[in-house]
């Protein structure tokens, strides 16, 4: 699949370049300035002082406008990192995730005749235009190998009129299986730990969703993704337990903060689930900043940038919709730097 790198010493140059890039990331002071800006035009002026400047539009008018801007920066970042680090296997590991994301969106669009261009991100290994053409023709063999099985299964599930959540979940299973295999080929335990957090997050979301189903056990049995630190059989067992039992189990893991979402009568806090999970991911990624060689500092930087872009979208869309700064802050993730 992707080229394997085994000698961590040769990563010294790549890590040195990434250390320079880290200094250009948005720090707490800059984030605070963006939060407290009077309007979105003021936010644009602040961003003009940063590495985002080349991709800024003349004006932020819609959320689509914002997404195109952020997508352009991320696409450039992947290309730039490929050039300066000579680590295509690692960069492709991160880019492949967007292929699965785009596949899910386009399959939904194909079935319900809905325009999903606003959620597509042209940052994957397969361009959006090419992916659209392949899906329109249903020519599975033209897809990269790692997308062929999930696409084929999704078409079968759509034919059976399966729930879209289950179709998305099946694609996620293929994605995490592929990423786990690539992490193994790269011989990088750090990537495995990051994937474990992502898988746990997906499984916990499914666990919360399972509360809507009368046959909770069979729903969980179908959607639980293999891998992660939270074992599937334990989650299946907890499906028959009380919310307090679930909270007690999670409180003994790294997901202690999430455990609090399962207790109490007010379920409004569940809206912070993604923020909490992203913070756990950042905390897992952050130690890589202090390493001087290996794949980890480059991978950690990419995780940090993905979270930074997510924060930036929250800040810009929030200001566009006139949300008060205190409300926007509630959703912001921790910073990598």
Buried (B, 14 or more C-beta within 10 A) or exposed (E): BBEEBEEBEEBEEBBBBBEEBBEEBBEEEBBEBBBEBEEBEBBBEBBEEBBBEEBBEEEBEEBEBBBBBBBBBBBBBBEEBBEBBBBBBBBBBBBBBBBBBBBBBBBBBBBEEEEBEEBBBBBBBBEBEEBBEBBEEEEBEBBBEBBBBBBEBBBEBBEEEBEBBEBBBBBBBBBBBBBBEBBEBBEBEBBBBBBBBBBBBBBBBBBBBBEEEEEBEEBBEEBBBEBBEBEBEEBBBBBEEEBEEBBBBBBEEBBEBBBBBBBEEEEEEEEBBBBBBBBBBBEBBBEBBEBEBBBBBBBBBBBBBBBBBBBBBBBBBBBBEEBEBEEBBEBBBBBBB
